[in-house]
Amino acid sequence: MSALHFEKVRYKNILSTGNQWTEIVLDANKSTLIIGENGAGKSTMLDAISFGLYGKPFRKINKPQLVNSINEKGLEVEVYFRTGGNSYKIVRGIKPGIFEIWRGSELVNQDAAARDYQSYLEENILKLNFKSFGQIVVLGSSTFVPFMQLPTGQRREVIEDLLDIQIFTSMNYLLKERVNTNKDALKDLKYHVDLLTNKIKDAKDHNESIRTMKKDEVAKIRVKVADLLKYIESEKVNINTNEEEMRELLHQISDKSKVEERLNQYQDLMRRMDTKNSRLNKDNSFFSEHSDCPTCRQDIDDEFKQNIILKNTNELKELEAGIRQGDEKINDLRERLSEIADIGKLVIEKNLTIQEHRANINLTKNTLDSIKKDLEDAEAEVETIDQSKIEGLKLELKDYRVRGEELVNEREVLSVVSVMLKDGGIKTRIIKQYVPVMNKLINKYLASMDFFVDFRLDESFNETIKSRFRDIFSYASFSEGEKLRIDLALLFTWRAVSKLRNSVSTNLLVMDEIMDSSLDNAGTEEFLKIINELTEDSNIFIISHKGDQLYDKFEHTIKFKKTKNFSMMET
């Protein structure tokens, strides 16, 4: 999947911007500082980009209020970017309403409804929805909801979009398999807990009976294994039988091409005989109805006419006999082709039957692997049961109960996942692969900002935060500055993972007063170090009131000022 490279944004008559175009090149500099007084229009760029891409402002502003209150019309935004080897321009406006998607110099078809047109833009071109846009590309202090403040369901939506796995269709058999495993494990665990309780109560008196019971269990499992192996062999026999029958059927229709060829030959012969028959009848009709030649006007001798008519009549009789024989042969050949077609259907049915038997073998082998593991565990218990001490049994019982709590918690998680994801297994496995990577990156960025905690997200995206002394904290217990460090670490992690996954890889990052209120000088310095690391392949825009502190730390600076009630960008 191609990266999303933003090139520039142009806008006019949006908020306090007047009828003159304001143009900001988004990929000219690695780092850009945007400064200006309150109300000068620093953050208008955020709303312009958001409105251009998604038809709504980034900040909490009613859509009609976007139009400049003085000019009251002519709001227009153009966003330029590249992705998938193509250049795009999105044009959107209010008064008049405009929504156009340009691929190069061609306008993308607008036949669909506006909502479908927007869906096409997000799903097929941007491949980035508004929620992820507000977590990865553009962050504003007034509207940005940090990942840690999102409900669990919305956290998962962000990550699924980040990893590009939201398009998976219903593949819930994996989830069902895991649910069944959990259910069997709970049943097995209850059995072992009850068994251990009895052992502890009367260890010496029941050891031998327990051994016998375990042996019986092993025997039953072995019977199951034998039955499954027998079933596999029977299915192989069924496959061989059906393959042999299919080969015989194929042999029976091996003459298909020859029959088709002979049918074509006879049909061609019949066409020629029909032509000749028509010609002879025409000649007889002519000589029967004419006494002189219409060309030379000479009389035609009666004897000559009668001889020709007799000759043609004899040939017609022979043709009629030949045509009858040909019709019979064609009917025979067509009946043979019909038989061949019926046999072909039987061949298809046999092939489907063979595939069904093979599928049964594969399913049975999977079941067999699971049962063999149970057999190994049961045989091991038979060997060790007599040597277990009561104290050892108590420790074992404790372990089972801990495991039981884990299984119950797992069952609850699976229940939630089954509601959220009907194709659960696929998404869960992909997320499981990325969670360790995410945790490693999060802690790396936290350490870079001198915030030394052990931050962990589990597969359901619930956090665990521990200090170096292993004290457990919650996100809410930290100061605003510490929360911001966590939020920034998550932001940088999402961008790094999106680049790694290549699902939402983009050059643009815009941050609106994110660090003004919460980062101290030391935190700001560490933040800027991380920004410099990101600028290798990114274009960073920081909107800030700390212009005097940050002015010399960026490659480029843009200043907005307000002149006669209109925002303008100083050049």
Secondary structure, DSSP 8 states (H G I E B T S, - for coil): ---BEEEEEEEESBTTB-SS-EEEESSS-SEEEEEE-TTSSTTHHHHHHHHHHHSS-SSS--GGGGB-TTT-S-EEEEEEEEETTEEEEEEEEETTTEEEEEETTEE----S-HHHHHHHIIIIII---HHHHHHHTEEETTT---GGGS-HHHHHHHHHHHTT-TT----THHHHHHHHHHHHHHHHHHHHHHHHHHHHHTHHHHHHHHHHHHHHHHHHHHHHHHHHHHHHHHHHHHHHHHHHHHHHHHHHTTTHHHHHHHHHHHHHHHHHHHHHHHHHHHHHHHHHH-SB-TTT--B--HHHHHHHHHHHHHHHHHHHHHHHHHHHHHHHHHHHHHHHHHHHHHHHHHHHHHHHHHHHHHHHHHHHHHHHHHHHHHHHHHHHGGG--HHHHHHHHHHHHHHHHHHHHHHHHHHHHHHH-TTHHHHHHHHHHHHHHHHHHHHHHHHHTT---EEEE-TT--EEEE-TT--EE-GGGS-HHHHHHHHHHHHHHHHHHHHHHTSS-BSEEEEESTTTTT--HHHHHHHHHHHHHHTTS-EEEEE-S-HHHHGGGSSEEEEEEEETTEEEEE-
